[in-house]
Amino acid sequence: MTRPVRHLRAAQPNRVLTSVEQRIEAVARTLIARTADRGPARFAVRFGVFVAKQAWACVFGAAMLALLLVARLGYPEPALLTRNDAITS
């Protein structure tokens, strides 16, 4: 007998999901509904969902790091506008 699948994001009910987050949620619900209540398969599915959500959350940090590295390596020193001002304006 399978249990009904709980809503995976009950902690933040009013938050709007991006299209990628919606896709992750849909796949997660499908996979969790197909697995047994206990066991390594259930753990593997939940761990995979966790990894996918964390990877998506890291995209912003990776983009910011890339911007800072590009600015550090490619922005000319004698420019009229300082590097930090160019990044934030």
Secondary structure, DSSP 8 states (H G I E B T S, - for coil): -------TTTT-TT----HHHHHHHHHHHHHHHHS-SSSHHHHHHHHHHHHHHHHHHHHHHHHHHHHHHHHHHHS-TT-SS-HHHHHH-
